[in-house]
Amino acid sequence: MLGQNVQADHVHMVCSIPPKISVSDFMGLLKGKLAMRIFQSFHRIEQPCQ
């Protein structure tokens, strides 16, 4: 991550990713890792049904 700006309801980030990884794959990985950390940190948040 090269830069970030966090707002109350969203985040802006500037990232450098290798050319062999697509932007959509990178975002999927990022969102998945972030969701896991949020659920681990805030146990009272219910995970959505799959």
C-alpha positions as CSV (number, residue, x, y, z in Angstrom):
1,M,0.0,0.0,0.0
2,L,1.4,3.3,-1.0
3,G,-1.2,5.6,0.6
4,Q,-4.6,5.6,2.3
5,N,-7.4,7.9,3.4
6,V,-10.0,6.6,5.9
7,Q,-13.4,8.1,6.1
8,A,-16.4,7.3,8.3
9,D,-18.0,5.1,5.7
10,H,-15.3,4.2,3.1
11,V,-11.6,4.0,2.5
12,H,-9.4,5.2,-0.4
13,M,-6.1,3.3,-1.0
14,V,-3.3,3.5,-3.5
15,C,-1.7,0.1,-4.0
16,S,1.0,-1.3,-6.2
17,I,0.2,-4.9,-7.3
18,P,2.3,-7.2,-9.6
19,P,1.1,-7.3,-13.3
20,K,0.4,-11.0,-13.0
21,I,-2.4,-10.3,-10.5
22,S,-5.6,-8.8,-11.9
23,V,-7.2,-5.8,-10.1
24,S,-10.4,-7.9,-9.4
25,D,-8.4,-10.8,-7.9
26,F,-6.4,-8.4,-5.7
27,M,-9.6,-6.7,-4.5
28,G,-11.2,-10.1,-3.8
29,L,-8.2,-11.1,-1.7
30,L,-8.1,-7.8,0.1
31,K,-11.8,-7.8,0.9
32,G,-11.7,-11.4,2.1
33,K,-8.8,-10.8,4.4
34,L,-10.4,-7.6,5.7
35,A,-13.7,-9.4,6.4
36,M,-11.9,-12.1,8.4
37,R,-10.0,-9.5,10.5
38,I,-13.2,-7.6,11.2
39,F,-15.1,-10.7,12.3
40,Q,-12.1,-11.8,14.5
41,S,-11.9,-8.3,16.1
42,F,-15.6,-7.8,16.6
43,H,-17.1,-11.1,17.7
44,R,-20.6,-9.6,18.1
45,I,-20.9,-8.9,14.3
46,E,-22.8,-11.8,12.7
47,Q,-21.4,-13.2,9.6
48,P,-23.8,-13.3,6.6
49,C,-25.3,-16.6,5.7
50,Q,-23.7,-18.3,2.7
